[in-house]
Amino acid sequence: MTPPSPQLARGWAAWRWPLVLLLLTALTTTLAQGPMAGASWAQGTAYAATLLGILGAHEMGHFVAARYLGVPASPPHFIPLPPLPPPLPAFSLGTLGAVIRMDAGPAARGPLLIIGAAGPLAGFLVAVPAMILGLQLSTPTPLESTEGLVFFGSSLISWGLEAAFAPPVGPGEELFVHPVYIAAWAGFLVTALNLLPMGQLDGGHIVHALWPSKAHLVARVAQVCLLVLGVSGLLVNATEWWDLEWARSVAFLRPWLSPGLLLWAGLATWLGLEHPPTPDDDRSLTALHHVLAGACLVVLVGCFMPSPIYTMP
């Protein structure tokens, strides 16, 4: 994500706070999937290093592309998220992601698309081998019941990688995923959410660069889809709140529908669905721009998780 900023610091001052935030985020992510999650410090460190590597690649993709194209940009600012102490829910990613800031004044269509696409593509290229490694480090575990367990939702790409690289899982077993896998899974999730074609998200930049006059319509269609999926997720997960027979009968849809998508629909509304105009909306894009946009569409479809986290009754 690349929110604008009216003025950016230069030199050491530009890197001072980003480095402080990086260190804080390294601590919160290590705790989130280490001691606070009942795992070891070594496992927490592996998770933190993997996740920060993916998020760092994403934001540095934006940063390098912006600097190369002459658009002033700040270094990545990571956002730490301290994990909640017991008995509150323990699962946490330990971060809300990272952002860079660009000087006020919209970039032209071509640079806007390249900058918007560079981040998700760079992060994705790091997340794929990380997920392969995480799968190979994961272990099948015998379970008598899956009730109350937290499951990580699959995307098309993660499903394919699991089929190719996960260890065999026998009857009565579930794959107990390694923290490196969780970090890669989070990288896929962040990549897909950032590529949603709305407002100031990376996908919003790309769609506006492609179709300046139709970007607002695409954003509204995407928002409606999130609302429909989110409301459907609420109904499917109704077993958690109401003892309804019909709710239990549709619980098998939980891996495909999540009420959490309502949060993203609401966040998109709060941030604004509209994208500011570029100074050259009438200028044509090159074949390279369309190739990058097509690659981002493939990554969005491949990484999108209709239900990122779910439990089964």
PyMOL commands that set and color helices and strands:
alter all, ss='L'
color gray80, all
select helices_A, chain A and resi 12-32+35-37+41-68+109-137+156-165+179-194+202-210+215-240+245-249+251-253+261-271+287-303
alter helices_A, ss='H'
color red, helices_A
select strands_A, chain A and resi 4-5+77-80+95-99+102-103+139-142+151-152+173-176+309-310
alter strands_A, ss='S'
color yellow, strands_A
deselect
rebuild
show_as cartoon
